[in-house]
Amino acid sequence: MYSAPLLKRIFQILNALLEEKSPLSLTEIATRCNINKSTTFGILRALQREGYIRREEKTRRYAISAGLAEFAKRVIKKVELAHISRPFLERLLSLFDETVFLGVRDENSIRIVDVLEPRKELRITSRIGAKLPLTAGATGKVALSFMEEKDLRDLIRQAGLRRYTENTVCEEERFVEEVLKVRGRGYAIDLEEYMKGVWAVASPVLLDGNLLAIVWIVGFMSLLEEQRLPSITEEVKNTAHLISVAYKAWA
């Protein structure tokens, strides 16, 4: 993990390159940032390796690359996604007084990008940045429903289906069948499959037919009135759809 002083130097170097229209030499960068040349060179190599800067072979000068622009674009999209989604998530929270989440697929997990909790004492809690397994619960089934069946089976065989509770689906055929159903109906329900005593309903946020994010609501089974499940499901789907429309209008 980078230390705070090193992070400061990384940003100093990036700012120096951003402020200059022409590529800079190692000496120029080190002088402008007041960092010794060996440290500057090490940081430049790391940034180049990650694709955030480029080095011109003939002049040996450094400049910002398209990779940094793509990285910035992804960050902005995530920030805007949470900002655009917030009013719709707040409405969902007000309707059912249960914890509401917004998450995105992050390789083989679902990463939480926003969470709204009710004020009541007995509630589900989590934090922004926390990750959930891809092959578990309602969120995982929603994310996996956008994969081709062959790729889905390959992932299951590689990652395995871990048992979290006695209700967890660990048989490949049954799991695939449930994921395919999610693809058709546009939502997934989890009744104590990932956490004992907890239910969840999730639905995809789409952008041009592709998965952009996932909205889900979570509560305790002991407080769930089963007759409310259909209305909860409809409102989660509706929330996901409204976010899709709002985000597309922004994008």
C-alpha positions in Angstrom: 0.0 0.0 0.0 1.3 3.5 -0.9 2.2 5.8 2.0 0.6 9.3 2.1 3.9 11.1 1.1 4.3 8.8 -2.0 0.7 9.4 -3.0 1.3 13.2 -2.7 4.3 12.8 -5.1 2.3 10.8 -7.6 -0.3 13.5 -7.7 2.4 16.2 -8.0 3.9 14.4 -11.0 0.5 13.9 -12.7 -0.3 17.6 -12.1 3.0 18.7 -13.6 2.3 16.6 -16.7 -1.4 17.9 -16.9 -0.3 21.5 -16.7 2.2 21.3 -19.5 1.1 21.0 -23.2 4.4 19.5 -24.3 6.0 16.3 -22.9 8.5 16.7 -20.1 11.8 15.1 -19.5 12.7 13.2 -16.3 14.9 16.1 -15.1 12.1 18.7 -15.8 9.5 16.7 -13.9 11.9 16.1 -10.9 12.8 19.8 -10.8 9.2 21.0 -11.0 8.0 18.6 -8.3 11.1 19.0 -6.1 11.5 15.2 -6.0 14.8 13.4 -6.5 15.3 11.8 -9.9 15.4 8.2 -8.8 12.0 8.5 -7.0 10.6 10.4 -9.9 11.8 7.7 -12.3 10.2 4.9 -10.2 6.9 6.7 -10.1 6.9 7.4 -13.8 7.7 3.8 -14.6 4.8 2.7 -12.4 2.4 5.2 -14.0 3.5 4.1 -17.5 3.1 0.4 -16.6 -0.5 1.2 -15.5 -1.2 3.0 -18.8 -1.7 6.5 -17.2 1.3 8.1 -18.9 3.3 7.4 -22.0 7.1 7.8 -22.8 8.2 8.9 -26.2 11.0 6.6 -27.3 13.0 9.1 -29.3 12.9 12.0 -26.9 12.5 10.0 -23.7 9.9 12.6 -22.6 6.7 11.8 -20.7 3.1 12.9 -21.3 -0.4 12.0 -20.1 -1.9 9.1 -22.0 -5.4 8.2 -22.9 -5.5 5.7 -20.1 -5.7 8.4 -17.5 -8.6 10.0 -19.3 -10.4 6.7 -19.4 -9.7 6.2 -15.7 -11.1 9.7 -14.9 -14.1 9.0 -17.1 -14.9 5.8 -15.1 -14.6 7.6 -11.8 -16.9 10.4 -13.0 -19.5 7.9 -14.2 -19.5 6.1 -10.8 -19.9 9.4 -8.9 -22.6 10.5 -11.3 -24.4 7.2 -11.1 -24.6 7.4 -7.3 -25.7 11.1 -7.5 -28.4 10.4 -10.2 -29.7 7.4 -8.4 -30.0 8.9 -4.9 -33.5 10.4 -5.2 -34.9 7.1 -6.5 -33.2 5.1 -3.8 -34.5 7.6 -1.2 -38.1 7.0 -2.5 -37.6 3.2 -2.2 -36.4 3.6 1.3 -39.4 5.7 2.2 -41.8 3.1 0.8 -40.6 0.1 2.8 -38.3 1.5 5.5 -35.6 -1.1 4.8 -32.0 -0.7 3.8 -31.5 0.1 0.1 -28.3 -0.5 -1.9 -26.8 0.5 -5.3 -23.9 -1.6 -6.5 -21.8 -2.4 -9.6 -20.1 -5.5 -10.8 -16.4 -5.4 -10.0 -14.8 -8.5 -11.6 -16.0 -11.5 -9.5 -17.9 -9.4 -6.9 -20.5 -6.8 -6.5 -19.2 -3.5 -5.0 -21.5 -1.2 -3.1 -21.5 2.3 -4.4 -24.3 3.7 -2.3 -26.3 2.6 0.7 -29.4 4.2 2.5 -30.4 2.9 5.9 -33.7 3.4 7.8 -33.6 5.1 11.2 -35.1 2.1 13.0 -32.9 0.2 15.4 -33.3 -3.2 13.8 -31.8 -2.8 10.3 -29.3 -4.2 7.9 -26.1 -2.2 7.7 -23.1 -2.1 5.4 -20.7 0.5 3.9 -19.9 2.0 0.6 -17.0 0.0 -1.0 -17.9 -3.3 0.6 -18.0 -6.2 -1.7 -20.5 -9.2 -2.1 -19.7 -12.5 -3.8 -20.8 -12.8 -7.4 -22.1 -16.3 -7.0 -24.4 -15.7 -4.0 -27.7 -14.0 -3.3 -30.1 -11.9 -5.3 -27.4 -9.4 -6.4 -25.1 -12.1 -7.8 -28.0 -13.8 -9.7 -28.9 -10.4 -11.3 -25.3 -9.8 -12.4 -24.8 -13.3 -13.7 -28.0 -13.2 -15.7 -26.2 -11.0 -18.2 -23.6 -13.6 -19.0 -23.8 -16.2 -21.8 -24.7 -19.6 -20.4 -21.4 -21.1 -21.3 -19.4 -18.3 -19.6 -21.7 -18.6 -16.6 -21.1 -22.3 -16.3 -17.3 -21.8 -16.7 -17.3 -19.2 -13.9 -19.3 -21.5 -11.6 -16.9 -24.3 -12.1 -13.9 -22.1 -11.6 -15.3 -20.2 -8.5 -17.5 -22.8 -7.1 -20.8 -22.4 -5.3 -20.2 -21.9 -1.7 -22.9 -22.7 0.9 -23.7 -19.7 3.1 -26.9 -21.0 4.7 -29.1 -24.1 4.5 -31.1 -22.3 1.7 -28.1 -21.6 -0.5 -28.4 -23.1 -4.0 -25.1 -25.1 -4.5 -26.2 -27.4 -7.4 -24.9 -26.1 -10.7 -28.0 -27.0 -12.8 -30.5 -25.5 -10.4 -28.4 -22.4 -9.9 -28.1 -21.8 -13.7 -31.8 -22.4 -14.1 -32.5 -19.7 -11.5 -30.1 -17.3 -13.1 -31.8 -17.8 -16.5 -35.2 -17.1 -14.9 -33.8 -13.8 -13.5 -32.8 -12.8 -17.0 -36.3 -13.2 -18.2 -38.2 -11.6 -15.4 -35.8 -8.8 -14.5 -35.4 -9.4 -10.8 -34.1 -11.8 -8.2 -35.3 -12.7 -4.8 -33.2 -14.1 -2.0 -34.9 -15.7 1.0 -32.1 -16.6 3.5 -29.8 -17.8 0.7 -26.9 -15.6 1.5 -27.5 -14.6 5.1 -29.7 -16.5 7.6 -32.7 -14.5 8.6 -32.3 -12.0 5.8 -34.3 -11.4 2.6 -33.3 -9.4 -0.5 -34.9 -8.3 -3.8 -32.6 -7.0 -6.6 -33.1 -5.7 -10.1 -30.7 -4.5 -12.8 -30.1 -0.9 -13.9 -29.6 -1.1 -17.7 -27.8 1.2 -20.2 -28.5 0.3 -23.8 -29.5 -3.3 -22.7 -26.3 -3.9 -20.8 -25.8 -4.1 -17.0 -24.9 -0.7 -15.5 -25.7 -1.3 -11.9 -27.9 -3.3 -9.5 -30.5 -1.9 -7.0 -31.5 -4.1 -4.1 -33.4 -3.8 -0.8 -32.7 -5.9 2.2 -34.5 -6.7 5.5 -35.0 -9.3 8.2 -37.2 -12.3 7.6 -38.8 -11.9 11.0 -40.2 -8.5 9.9 -41.2 -9.4 6.4 -44.9 -9.6 5.6 -45.0 -12.1 2.7 -48.0 -10.4 1.1 -45.8 -7.3 0.6 -43.1 -9.2 -1.4 -44.9 -8.6 -4.8 -45.2 -4.9 -4.2 -41.6 -4.7 -3.0 -40.4 -6.5 -6.1 -42.4 -4.2 -8.4 -41.0 -1.1 -6.7 -37.4 -2.4 -6.9 -37.9 -3.0 -10.6 -39.4 0.4 -11.0 -36.6 2.1 -9.2 -34.0 0.3 -11.4 -35.9 1.4 -14.5 -36.2 5.0 -13.4 -32.4 5.1 -12.7 -31.8 3.6 -16.1 -33.8 6.4 -17.8 -32.3 9.2 -15.7 -28.7 7.9 -16.3 -29.2 7.6 -20.0 -30.6 11.1 -20.2 -27.4 12.3 -18.4 -25.0 10.2 -20.4 
